[in-house]
């Protein structure tokens, strides 16, 4: 009877590998006590029975828990520093701590927006293109801002020493109308070129892919972010011609969600904001942790990861918020670029109420 109960408990684990391990343990103990008679055998099973039952219950709970975790898909557009908050939240278990099963996928911004509106993506990280889509009528809200400075540097092949040298050349961008494209146009104008006439801009993949295109001479320049910026400069001896980091404010990365998801999955979205906020706090307060994730996720050495962190940190918001004045200024410039007569009011694009609540909960000023 005792033996039957033990074997039944182990079988309830519904996992052949675990079951095999526990059967082996039981039979080894059984062999050890075989010569000791009924008393030792009975004691053995009384000892192991509650242990196996507890393991069975715990393992079953783990299976059910994993099955029940809400699934969330977060889209970002490029393998660079901009999305590091999401990866820090993943690597340090902040999403799991909120009871979420999160998948982070890389999709070009305009494709990600279409996927979000179709219900295939829950959270958009590239909010520059998202804000433009909202101004054109997309039912999406921006809930947090990660980057409020444009983290781009104009990088050219070694033979080009100045922006004027890029006349008639080909530049690569991730998406037309996105933050990178805006930065390229600004730097070309400042360098005396008309971006609509004096250079050709093509879609060239994400930032690391653009670096490959630079090396192969498919394109001659691009606006790169760290760490590809550092790799281009140090390994391939390319020239950094300009930066827009301190030229103008922007709303580059953050969290945006379709209004339907915000309404139907409010608890899940709150968990995403909490995890991102904890990750952002760690990013600012623990350089070593940030450098470790940058090196691992972006596949660079520690020194490159460290310089990436130093260059990028000033562009990251402390609390995921920007002022209404800053947001309205950005909406006006975006509307002008889109040739829209009037920008949308702040309340139709942004909703920072949940982020503000999360900040109070987590002690973020």
N, C-alpha and C positions, 0 to 999 in steps of 0.2 A: 504493500500500500504506500509506504514512504517513497519507494523507488518510483512508483507510478506518478505521484504528485510532483516529484522533482523533474522527471522527464516531460511532463505536461507543461510545467512552468517554463522550461527551456524552449520547448516547441512554440510556445506563445510569442516568442520573440520574433517569429516570422522572418528570420534572416539566416540563411544557410551558413554563412561564414561564422557568425556569432554562435549559432547553434552548435556548430562543429567544435568550436573552442570550448564551450561549456560541457559538451558531452565528453570531450577528451579529459577535462579536469575531473569530472565526476568519476570516469572509469579509472583514471590514475589513482584517485583516492580509494576507490573500491578495491583495486588491486593491492594497494598498500596495506589495507586493513583486512584482507581476505582471510589471513591466518589468525586473526584476532577474535573471531567468533561474533555472535549476534550482538552482544552488548556494544562493542566498538562500532559495528556497522550501523546500528540504530542511532548511536550518538552522531556519527558522521552525517547521516541524512537529516537529522534534526537540525544540525548546524548549517548545512548547505541549503535546505529548503527555503527558509526565509530570504536568504541571500539571492537565490535564483529568482524567486517571486518578485523581489524588489527590482532586480535588474530587468526582468521582463516588463514590469510596469513602466519603469523609466524609459526603456527603449521604445515601447509602444507610444509613450507620450512624445518622445522626440520625433517619431515618424509622423504622428498626427500634427504636431506643432509645425514641422517643416511643410506639410501639405497645406496648412491653413494660413501661412504667411501671405499677406497681400503682395502681389507682384506689381512692380513699378518699373517702367522703362524710361530712362533718362537719356536724351540725345545731346551730344555735343558735336562740334563741327571739325575740330582739328587736334592732332596729337601735339599739343604744346601746353604751356603753363596755365592757360586760361581756365581749364577745367579741373585744376588740381584739387579744388575743394571737394569735388565729388569723389575723386580717387582717395583722398585722405579719409573721407567718411567711410569709404568702403574698406580700406586697409586697416583702419583702427576700429572697425566693428560698430560704428555709430548707426548705420542703417539697421543692422541686426538688433541693436539695442532698442531701436524704435519698433521692432517687430515687423520689419519690411524685408522682402526679397527683391533686391534692386539689381537691375541689369543696366549697365552703362554702355551705350552704343555710339559709334561715330557715324554721323550722317551729315551730308551737306545741309546747311541751314534751311534753304528753301524746301528741300525734300522733307526735312524733319518737320517743318511747319505743316506741310500737307499731310504727313503721317499722323501728326497730333490731331488735326481736325478730323481725320478719318478714324481716330480712336486707337491707333497702333502705337503711339508714343504718348506718355503721360506728362513728362516734364521736358521743357526746352531750355537748354543752357545758353544758346547763342541768342541773346536778346536784341542785338542790333537789328538783324533781319526780322525778328519777331515784331519789334515795335513798328517797323515799316509796314508789315502785314496788317497789324492792328489798325494803323492809320488808313489802310485801304479797306477796312471792314471786317477783318478776321476776328471772331469772338474769343479772344485770348486776353489774359491779364498778366502783367508783370508783377511778381510778388516779392522779388529781392534782386539786388544789384551786387554782383561780386567785384566787377571792375568798373571804375569810373574814370580811368585814363586809358587812352589808346596805347596798347603795349606792342607797338610796331616800329621797326627800324628798316630803312630802305637799304637793301643789300644788293650790290652789283658784282658782276664777274671782275676778276683782277684787272682786265684791260680798260675798265671804265672808272675814271678817277673822279668824275663830277656828275651831277645830275644833267648838265647840258650834254654830256657824252651819250646820254640815253635817247637822244632824239632819233626817231625812226626805229627804235628797238622794241622788243617784245617783253612785256611784264606779265607775271602770273599772279592770279588771285584765287581764293577759295570759292567765292561767290560774287556775282555782280550785285553791287548795292550794299554789301555787308561792311562790317567795320574795317576789314583789311583793305577793301577797294576804296573806301572813303579816305583811309590813311594814304594810300598810294597817290590818289588824285591830289590831296593836299600837299604832299611833299614834292610832286612834280610841279605844281603851280608855284610853290615857294621857290623852286629852283629855276624858274623861268620858262617852263614848258607848259604847253596846253595839253592836258591829258586826253582831250577828245581828238586832237589833230596830230600831235607830235610823237605819240607812242601808241602801240597796240596792246590792249589788255586782253588776256585770254584766261579761261578757266584752267587751272593747272594743278588741281588737287589740294590737299591740305598742306600745311607749312613744311613738314618733312619731305613731302613729295615735290614741293616747289624747290627745295634745296637740291634734290636729285636732278630736277630739270635745269637748274642753274649750272650744275657740274657738267651736265651733258650739252650745255649751250642751246637747249630747246627754248629757254627764255634767258634774257640777259639781266633781269633784275626782278626783285620781289620785296614785299614788305614782310619781313620775318619777325617772329617772336622768339624769345629764348625757350628752349636751348638750341634749336636749329641755327639761330643767329650766331651763337658762340662757336658752334661747329663750323659754320661757313667762314667765319673770320679766322679761326685758329688753324683748322685742318686744311681748308681749301684756299686760304689767303685772299678771300674776297673782301671787297671794300664796303664799309658801312658809311653811307653817304649822308644820311639824315635820320632823325627820329621825330615822332609826333607826341611822345609821351608827355611833354610839358607844353604842347602847342594849343591844345583845346581839350575840354572835358568830353567824355563820351560815356555811353552806357553799353558796355561791350558784352559782358557775360553775367549770368545770374540765374534766376528761376522764373520761368513763365509757364503758365498752364492754361489749357482751354477752359473757358468759363464753366462748361458742363462738368468737367472733371473736378474743378474747384468746388462746385456745388455738391456733386455726388460722392466725392471721396475726400471730404474736408479733413477727416482724421488722418488719412494717409499723407495728404499734402503737408499737414502740420508736422508729421514725423519727418518728412523730407527736409523741411525748413529747420527743424531742430538738429538733425544730423549735419546738415550743411553748416549751420551756425557753430556747432561744436568743432567741426573740422576747420572752419575759418579762424576760430579762436586759437586752436592749436597751431595753425599756420603762422599766426602773428606772434604767439608767445613761445613757441618751441622750434627754433630754426633747425635743430638737429633732426627732429621728426619730419619737418617739411622737406629738408634736403634728402632724407632717406627715401621718402615716397617719390620725389621728383626723379631721383636716380633710378629707382626700380621701375616706375611706370613709363618714364620717357626714355629709358634705356641709355643713360649717359653715366659717365664716371662721376665720382664724388665732387671733384673740383668744378666740373661743368655744372653740376646740380647746385653747388654752392653759389656760383656766380649768377646762375639763373634766378635763384631765390633773392639775392641781393638786388639785382636789376628789377625784378618784378614786384617785390613786396610793396613799394609805394603806390602801385596802381590798384591794389586791393582795398576795398572798403573794410572798415573795422566792424560794422554792424549790419551790412547788407542793405543799407538805406542811402538815398540821396534826398536832398531837399526838394520841395515842390518847385522852387525857383530853378534849380538845376535841371530838373526833369522837364519843365516847360521850355527852357532854353533849348534843350536837346530836341524836343518835339518840333519846335519852330524850325530849327536847322534841318531836321529830317524831312519836314513837310516841304521846305524850299527845294531840297534835293529831289524829292518825289514829284515836284511841280503840283502840289496840292495847295488849294487856295488858302485854307485855314487848318492849322494843326488841331488835333483833337484835344479836348480839355484833359487835364491831369487825371481826373477820376475815371475817365473812360479807358485809360491805358494802364494805370497803376493801382494796386491795392496793397499797401504796406501794413495793413492792420495786423495781419497774422504774424508777419516778421517782427513787428514791434512787440507783440505779446510774447513771442518766443525769446526775444532779447531780454525782456523783463524776467522771464522764468529762469534764464541761464546767466543772469547777471552781466549781460553785455551792455555797456553804456551807449 
